[in-house]
Amino acid sequence: LAAKRAFCPRLPIANDNWKSGTTTVQALWVSSKTTSTTWAGFSALALTIAMVSEHIFDMQPCAWCIAQRMMYIVIFLFSTLSFLLNEKKYSFYIGSVLSLGGIGLAIYQSIVKKNPFACAQTIVDELVVNLGLNKIAPEIFEIRVFCSEENATILGIQYVYISMIGFLILLLMNLYFIKRKN
């Protein structure tokens, strides 16, 4: 087996305690499947918290809240597709870019909500209306308040920062698996 490994380093090994410095095919498969499942679960949890907050605790979403929901939905769909296709080569990098996009949306919302005139009509309003998302699924995509009006908090932390922390956790998870993979 050792002689075969010298010529074929991707050959799976029988003993995980053997320290060769190589990563086995099986280990890469498990980590990519686990990561995709974790991304999907985390995104579903974030969306569930947003829906419960809106429909049970009456914390109405603004346009940028909806944009962040859309990003969590994109991450959920991407991670589910990555899981089903068993894609492991680029999924960590794409997941990192999507997480950075979510962080960017949250940062932009935290800046814009201080200026009431910047929240009047946003690109998110246009996107939601032009795609018809507010008609297809108003429970999820209907914009109900201006971002300058809404300062919903959970445990004293504004919702926008909780969402930012969620995207940051996804980013750190991706970076961890990229580092572990390399």
N, C-alpha and C positions, 0 to 999 in steps of 0.2 A: 504494500500500500504506500509506503514512504517513497519508493522509487516512482510509482505512478504519480504521486503528488508533485514530485519535482518537475514533471513534464506537463502536468495538468493541475495547476493550483486551485481551480474552481471545483475540483472533485470534492463532493461532500465527505466529511470525515465522520468516523464512527464514534469517536470519543470527544466530547466537548471540553474535556480537561486538557487536551493536547494544545499546547501554546505554539502555534505556527506563525502567528501574525497575519493570517489570512482569514477572511470572513467566508463562511460556507454559504452555498446557495440557499440552503434551508433557513439559515439565520436571516438573510436578506428578505426572504419571502415572508417570514413571520413578522419582522419589524415593519415591512411596508403594509401588510394586512392589518397589523395592530394599529399602526399610525392612521391609516384610512378610517378604520372603525372608530378610533378615538376622535378624529376630526369630526366625523359625522355625528357622533354622540354629543360632543361638546357644542357643536353648532345647533343641534336639535334642542339641547338644554337651554342655550341662550335664547332661541326662538320661543321655547315654552315659557321661560321666565317673562319674556316680553309680552306674550299673549295673556298670561295670567295677570300681569301688572295692568295691562290695558283693560281687560274684560271683567276682572274681579275687583281690582283695587282702583279702577277708574283713572289710571295714569295715561292720558291720551298722547299719541305720538305726533311729533312734528315731522317735517319733510326729511330732515337729516336722520331722525330715528328710523324712518322708513328706509332710507338709503343703507343704513347699517344692517337692518333686517335683510335687505336684498343681498348684501354682501355675505351675511351668514347663510342665506339660502344658496348662494353660488358656491360657497365653501362646502356646504352639505352635499349639493349635487355633484361637485367635483370629486369629493372624497368617496362618495358612493360609486361613481363611475370608475375611479381609480381602484377601488376595492374589487369591483366586478371584472374589470379588465386585467387585474393583477399588474398594473403599471407601477414600476418601482424606479425607473430611471430618472424621470423628470418630476414626479409627483411632489417630492419634497421641495423642490425649487418653486414650482407653481404655487404650492400651498403657502410658501413664504411670501411670495409676491401678493397673493390674495390677502394674507394677514396684514401685510404692510398697507395695502389699500384700505382695509378696515380701520387701521390705526390712523391713517390719513383722514378718513371721513370723520372719525371721532375728534381728532385735533381741529379740523375745520369747523365742526359743529361747536366746539367749545369756544372758538374765536368768534364765529358768526353770531352766536346767541346773545352776545353783548351789544350787538348793533341791530336794533329792531328793523331798520330799513333794509338791511341785507337779507332778512328772512322773508320779505314780502312775497316774492315770486322767484323760486330757485329752479335750477336745472333738474332737480329731483322732482319737483311739481310737474314740470313738462314731461319728463320721462314716464312718470306714473300715469299721467293722463294720456299721453300719446300711445303708450303700450296698452292702455285700457286696463291696467292692473287694478285700479280703484273700482272698476265695474266687475271684473272677474272675481276678485277676492277682497271685498271692502273690509272684511274683518282683519285682514293682514296689512293691506296697502293703503287704506284711506287715511289721508293726512287730516288731522283734526284740530291741531293748534299751530300757532306760529312758534318757531324755535325760541324766540325771545320771551314767550309767555311761560313755557314749560320748564320747570326746574324740579322734576321728579327725583326723589332720593330713595335709596334703600340703605338702611343703617347709617343714615347721615351722609352717604356718598352719592353725588349726583349720578344719574343714570348714564350720562355720556362717558363718565370716567370708568364706570363699571364695564361698559361695552369696550372701552379702550383696553382695559385690563384683560378682558376676554380675548381680544385680538392679539394682545401681547403674549398671552399664554400659548395661543396657537402658534405664533411666530417662534417663541422659544422652543416649543416642542419640535417644530420643523428643523430649527437650527441644530438641536440636539441630535436628531436622527441623521441630518446631513453630516455632522461631525462624526457620529458613530459609524455611518456607512463608509466614510473615507478613512 
